[in-house]
Amino acid sequence: MLFDFAAVECPFDEALIHRNDNPRWGVDSEYGRLLDVMVAAPSHLEVVPCNSVSRESLANGILCCTDTAGKQHARLIRQLEELGAICHIVPPAAGLPDLAFTRDAVLMSPWGLIELRPAAAHRKAEVAHVRAALAELGVPVLGKVEEGFIEGGDVCILRPGVIAIGYSGERTDEAGAKALARIFEARGWRAIFCAFDPHFLHLDTLFTLVDRTRAVACVEELDPTFVREIQALGITLIPASTAEVKRLGVNLVSLGAGRILSSADNGRINGELERMGYHVVPVEIDQFTRCGGGVHCLTMPLSRLPG
């Protein structure tokens, strides 16, 4: 059963926190075992000057090679499949150079797909393209955000009942963040907000969960109030430096069961996670990091086991 957006005044109900009756699709955390994930081939990938990393790449004469990017992406898909996830591939489309960063156009909630509102002009058409592709799979659509701007890289489903939403005023603004929050709050969830400098593009470049009680974070660049709220949830922060943020070192994906997908170039953080007992799965994605996106950006979970 899906919930209609019109039901915004519904009272708190514990049952609303959890997954709906659809057994296939739904995400209620960032760490439940990953079952289904949306990816998109980088056939039209370009270094678009729309974030600090990509602008620096272009200033240094660094471009991307679609052939190499395609091979790296294919290996990423094989790795995900070997680890038990089903990859659903959105077809490429001319004019959508950042489509491979599937995290941003839509968000899978516990109750169905939510269409987001990308701020970047070259990304706006991704929403309809992705929605059409997922409709063929029978993925239910809950609704869409219709105020402000919001991209999925600024959203972290912390655990059943709590969502974190970041905003810089550039890719996600306060109006978009609050509009998404209302969708979750109407269903009994709590929203935690984090304002940050637009230099860092999205919240997932500064903060990502590795399991229910740990996250990798660049604390020095995060709002202290957000840090306190995260720690109050019992989440320990594994520190990352600003230099590691620049290399997309914080942009990780929890696959569940102690497995973490990370960039192969992320040596120190990968080693730290291994020492803590996690199984880190490194992947080569340098053609994507020079565009400003990491493994978290390249994957949009459609289904996880309940958190």
Secondary structure by P-SEA (a helix, b strand, c coil): cccccccccccccccccccccccccccccccccccbbbbbbccccccccccaaaaaaaaacbbbbaaaaaaaaaaaaaaaaaabbbbbbccccccccccccccccccccccbbbbbbbccccccaaaaaaaaaaaaaccccccccccccccccccccccccbbbbbbccccccaaaaaaaaaaaaaabbbbbbbbbbccccccccccccccccccccccccccaaaaaaaaaacbbbbcccaaaaaacccccccccccbbbbbccccaaaaaaaaaccbbbbbbcaaaaaacccccccccccccccc
